[in-house]
């Protein structure tokens, strides 16, 4: 069986539990930076040197162009799938969001696909604000006050950190002894577009959050006034001095 025949014979889940073959549009070896992102995420684990990694484009049942990543061992074509941490659907890595924590830093594959992430963005800013308004850990509260306003998406499970960076975003609650996670915002988001063979930027700004620097300053000034009125100047100043 040829590679093209094997790719054409793959049956994909239509999202409703039904397996279906899709018309093959084209395919090519997957190499370079994009493959490196998938390898770093672990979704291309157990790829021995004799296994080829293929990017294969298909026409979906609704007419859209979709791209799958496929392992080819010379006789069998096996699609690579990742589980979205929000919808729990299995999707190709091409459907997962990629994120960058620092400008100019490495891109990594998120554990979230695009549509669920967009819905997730709608309430994350509210959750961050609740952490400020109802702090459960003074150490974490002080850290958040000193960090200032947050307007970019964060999630330690959806956007995993390298092991050697995790400790910098944890703090121990002095009262309970429990470790508390500090929100770490992403710098940038993107998703692969099979129509253009390029990445499309996705805004990391959370719904309801100020979008620019001026808005952030105004929002933070108002927030600090509210927190000082609630907790008292001495308490807030003590937190900022920690």
C-alpha positions in Angstrom: 0.0 0.0 0.0 1.3 3.4 -1.0 1.5 6.4 1.4 -1.3 8.1 -0.6 -3.5 5.1 -0.4 -2.9 4.8 3.4 -3.7 8.5 4.0 -6.9 8.2 1.9 -8.0 5.2 3.9 -7.8 6.8 7.3 -11.1 7.1 9.0 -11.6 10.1 11.3 -14.1 10.7 14.1 -16.7 13.2 12.9 -17.2 14.5 16.4 -20.4 12.5 16.9 -18.7 9.1 17.3 -19.0 8.2 13.7 -15.9 7.3 11.7 -15.6 8.7 8.2 -13.1 8.9 5.4 -12.3 12.4 4.1 -11.1 13.4 0.6 -7.3 13.8 0.6 -6.2 17.1 -0.8 -2.4 16.8 -0.4 0.4 15.9 1.9 4.0 16.6 2.6 6.7 15.6 5.1 6.4 17.6 8.3 9.8 19.1 9.2 11.3 22.3 10.7 10.1 24.5 13.6 6.5 23.3 13.5 7.5 19.7 13.9 9.8 20.8 16.8 6.8 22.4 18.6 4.9 19.1 18.3 7.9 17.0 19.5 8.4 19.3 22.5 4.8 18.8 23.5 5.2 15.0 23.5 2.5 14.3 20.9 5.2 12.8 18.6 6.7 10.6 21.2 7.7 7.1 20.2 8.7 8.3 16.8 11.7 6.1 15.8 14.0 7.3 13.0 12.3 5.0 10.5 8.9 6.6 11.0 7.9 9.6 8.8 5.8 12.4 10.1 3.4 13.7 7.5 1.1 16.7 7.3 -2.0 15.7 5.3 -4.8 18.0 4.2 -8.4 16.8 3.8 -11.7 18.3 3.0 -14.1 18.0 5.9 -17.7 17.0 5.6 -18.7 20.7 5.9 -16.3 21.7 3.1 -13.5 23.2 5.3 -9.9 22.4 4.8 -8.4 20.5 7.7 -4.9 19.3 8.3 -3.9 16.2 10.2 -0.5 15.0 11.4 0.1 11.4 10.5 2.8 8.9 11.4 3.8 6.6 8.5 5.9 3.5 9.2 6.0 2.3 5.6 2.8 0.3 5.8 0.4 1.9 8.3 -0.7 5.6 8.6 -1.7 6.5 12.1 -3.2 10.0 12.8 -1.7 11.9 15.8 -4.3 13.2 18.2 -4.2 15.4 21.3 -6.9 15.7 23.9 -8.3 19.2 24.5 -8.2 20.0 28.2 -11.5 21.8 28.1 -13.7 19.9 25.6 -11.9 16.5 26.1 -12.2 16.0 22.4 -9.4 14.4 20.5 -8.2 16.7 17.8 -5.0 17.0 15.6 -2.2 19.1 17.0 -2.8 21.5 14.2 -6.1 22.4 15.9 -4.4 23.2 19.2 -3.4 26.7 20.2 0.3 27.5 20.5 1.5 29.9 23.1 4.6 32.0 24.0 5.3 33.1 27.6 8.0 35.7 26.8 8.5 37.9 23.7 11.0 36.1 21.5 10.8 33.0 23.6 10.0 29.5 22.4 6.5 28.6 21.1 4.8 25.6 22.7 1.7 23.5 22.0 -1.1 24.3 24.5 -3.4 21.6 25.9 -6.4 23.6 24.6 -7.9 23.8 21.1 -9.1 27.1 19.6 -12.9 27.2 20.0 -13.0 26.0 23.7 -10.2 28.4 24.5 -12.2 31.4 23.1 -15.1 30.4 25.4 -12.7 30.0 28.3 -11.3 33.5 27.8 -14.7 34.9 28.5 -14.5 34.3 32.3 -10.8 34.1 33.2 -10.5 37.9 33.9 -13.4 37.7 36.3 -11.7 34.8 38.1 -8.4 36.8 38.4 -10.3 39.7 39.9 -12.0 37.5 42.4 -8.6 36.3 43.6 -7.8 40.0 44.3 -11.1 40.8 45.9 -11.3 37.6 48.0 -7.7 36.6 48.7 -7.2 33.3 50.5 -3.4 33.6 50.9 -1.6 36.8 52.0 1.6 35.9 50.3 -0.2 35.3 47.0 -2.2 38.5 47.5 1.0 40.5 48.0 2.6 39.0 44.9 -0.4 39.9 42.8 -0.5 43.5 44.1 3.2 43.9 43.2 2.7 42.4 39.8 -0.1 44.8 38.9 -3.0 44.4 36.5 -3.3 41.3 34.4 -5.1 41.3 31.0 -3.7 38.3 29.2 -4.9 34.7 29.4 -3.4 32.4 32.0 -3.8 28.8 33.0 -1.2 26.5 34.4 -2.8 23.4 33.0 -3.7 24.7 29.5 -0.3 26.4 29.1 2.2 24.2 30.8 5.4 25.7 32.0 8.9 24.1 31.8 9.7 22.3 35.0 12.5 24.7 35.8 10.2 27.7 35.6 7.3 26.4 37.7 8.7 27.3 41.2 8.9 31.0 40.2 5.1 31.0 39.9 4.3 29.2 43.2 4.2 30.6 46.7 3.6 28.9 50.1 0.6 30.0 52.2 2.1 30.9 55.6 -1.1 29.9 57.4 -2.0 26.6 55.8 1.4 25.6 54.4 -0.2 24.8 51.1 1.4 25.8 47.8 -0.6 28.4 45.9 -0.2 29.1 42.1 0.4 32.6 40.9 -1.3 33.4 37.5 1.3 33.5 34.8 0.0 35.3 31.7 0.9 34.2 28.2 2.6 36.8 26.0 1.2 35.6 22.6 -1.1 33.0 21.1 -1.4 31.6 17.6 -3.0 28.8 15.6 -2.0 27.0 12.4 -4.1 27.9 9.3 -4.0 25.1 6.6 -5.5 27.4 4.0 -2.4 29.7 4.0 0.2 27.3 5.4 1.0 29.9 8.1 0.1 30.9 11.6 -2.8 33.2 12.5 -2.3 35.4 15.6 -5.0 35.0 18.4 -5.5 37.8 20.9 -4.4 36.7 24.4 -6.5 39.6 25.9 -9.2 38.2 28.3 -12.8 39.3 27.8 -13.6 42.3 29.9 -9.9 43.2 30.5 -8.4 46.5 29.4 -6.8 46.1 26.0 -4.1 48.8 26.1 -1.5 50.3 28.5 -3.6 53.4 29.2 -6.6 51.3 30.0 -4.5 49.1 32.3 -3.2 52.1 34.2 -6.7 53.5 34.7 -8.1 50.2 35.7 -5.3 49.5 38.2 -5.6 53.0 39.8 -9.3 52.4 40.4 -8.7 48.9 41.6 -6.0 50.0 44.1 -8.4 52.7 45.4 -11.1 50.1 46.0 -8.7 47.7 47.7 -7.4 50.4 50.0 -10.9 51.4 50.9 -11.7 47.8 51.7 -8.5 46.8 53.6 -7.1 50.1 54.7 -4.0 51.9 53.5 -1.7 50.4 56.2 -2.6 46.8 55.2 -2.1 47.4 51.5 1.2 49.2 52.1 2.3 46.3 54.2 1.5 43.9 51.4 3.3 46.0 48.8 6.4 46.1 51.1 6.7 42.3 51.5 
